[in-house]
Amino acid sequence: MNIPFLDLHAQYEFIRDEINPAIQQVIDATAFAGGSFVEQFEHEFAAYCGTRHAVAVNSGTTALWIALAGLGVGPGDEVITVPNTFIATVEAIIFAGATPVFVDVEEGTLNMDPAQLERAITPATRAIMPVHLYGQMANMPAIHRIAEEHGLYVIEDAAQAHGATCNGQRAGTWGHAGCFSFYPGKNLGAYGEGGAVVTNDDGLAARMRVIRDHGQSRKYYHDVIGWNARMDGIQGAVLSTKLRHLDDWNAERNRHAQLYDELLEDVEGILPPVKAAYSGHVYHIYPIRLTERDRLMQFLNQEGIGCGIHYPVPVHLQKAFRNSGYQEGDFPVAELSALQELSLPMYAELSDEQIQRVCEAVRDFAGSQLDARSISRASRG
Ligand SMILES: *Cc1c(COP(=O)(O)O)cnc(C)c1O
């Protein structure tokens, strides 16, 4: 049985009868760049998140950058984020002209550690950019309180957290801006690239709409220097169609995670993901941790099981950051997770049988690894 890491085709088969006419509608209306289908999706996504506005753009990376630009975060400003994220979080800070400052993450959730956040604040700090990693939100009550105390913006990187909650409140709605990616493999994925920023701030929403359209509020009259960051019409129609299924798909992911948790609970050497008490998780990723990560990955691949690593190199140790002043050892929790994390197949269309097969393979591997056993006892305390 071959089990891919991700199976976008299975999802398309399930929604084909809705998606095909939705795309055809855009072609019939020739509403290709921005336009009514994008506007409709913006209304629907804002309503879903529970915010006043959603501003659709052409990627999650753009969403992060345009939120910073819209808030006026730029040269001379420091933005605090975490090193165990996809590079886009940090690219956006740098493209806005600001300076990224990293803090380490909590052992369990691997999300921003509020205690370390507090210590990293300087007079130059303007914003905090927590990342809701793997579909689980960061500790937003603590982060929000620190931001209030110091008068800082909070911009959530919710690219992996469509529909996730913290104490029942949705991702994207805790900060001044919540940034989403609709990259095809995300919980809500376009048929191409896409992103959005949600906010309750009318002024910020208006500024982002102008920036994403060449700085113009009227065609060919440019008030500020902007960019072309518009969403395609086809993506708007696809996302409207898929948004209707998002809660069901997230519920399926939760069911799968529960089955994984049960089947992996007593496997020596394997640490299943930690779910915080405040968390409504959407399991964008199902991450396990073990010391023999690379060998398990190789073993699973040989068994026809796809898996991934999120992420093999923390941002502060990337070659692109070699002149940033950061070095190995600066963020031990993030660095250890980069060595130990393995992402198992996770998508709504997985069958119980497939999950059982994955866990059987993990169990076979663990059973043959004597050294993995002793290590797991040590790291479980
Ligand atoms: C996917 C992702 C992004 C970037 O989104 P794109 O749509 O690919 O530009 C940013 N941050 C995180 C945490 C992501 O997972």
Ligand as a Chemical Component Dictionary entry (heavy atoms), coordinates in Angstrom:
data_LIG
# 
_chem_comp.id                   LIG 
_chem_comp.type                 NON-POLYMER 
_chem_comp.pdbx_formal_charge   0 
_chem_comp.three_letter_code    LIG 
# 
loop_
_chem_comp_atom.comp_id 
_chem_comp_atom.atom_id 
_chem_comp_atom.alt_atom_id 
_chem_comp_atom.type_symbol 
_chem_comp_atom.charge 
_chem_comp_atom.model_Cartn_x 
_chem_comp_atom.model_Cartn_y 
_chem_comp_atom.model_Cartn_z 
_chem_comp_atom.pdbx_ordinal 
LIG C1 C1 C 0 3.130 28.329 3.910 1  
LIG C2 C2 C 0 3.665 29.263 4.908 2  
LIG C3 C3 C 0 3.954 30.606 4.620 3  
LIG C4 C4 C 0 3.989 31.155 3.225 4  
LIG O1 O1 O 0 2.860 31.027 2.461 5  
LIG P1 P1 P 0 2.945 31.006 0.868 6  
LIG O2 O2 O 0 1.519 31.067 0.456 7  
LIG O3 O3 O 0 3.634 29.764 0.449 8  
LIG O4 O4 O 0 3.690 32.235 0.442 9  
LIG C5 C5 C 0 4.327 31.434 5.662 10 
LIG N1 N1 N 0 4.441 30.989 6.911 11 
LIG C6 C6 C 0 4.218 29.693 7.223 12 
LIG C7 C7 C 0 4.354 29.267 8.650 13 
LIG C8 C8 C 0 3.831 28.796 6.241 14 
LIG O5 O5 O 0 3.621 27.508 6.559 15 
# 
loop_
_chem_comp_bond.comp_id 
_chem_comp_bond.atom_id_1 
_chem_comp_bond.atom_id_2 
_chem_comp_bond.value_order 
_chem_comp_bond.pdbx_ordinal 
LIG C1 C2 SING 1  
LIG C2 C3 SING 2  
LIG C2 C8 DOUB 3  
LIG C3 C4 SING 4  
LIG C3 C5 DOUB 5  
LIG C4 O1 SING 6  
LIG O1 P1 SING 7  
LIG P1 O2 DOUB 8  
LIG P1 O3 SING 9  
LIG P1 O4 SING 10 
LIG C5 N1 SING 11 
LIG N1 C6 DOUB 12 
LIG C6 C7 SING 13 
LIG C6 C8 SING 14 
LIG C8 O5 SING 15 
# 
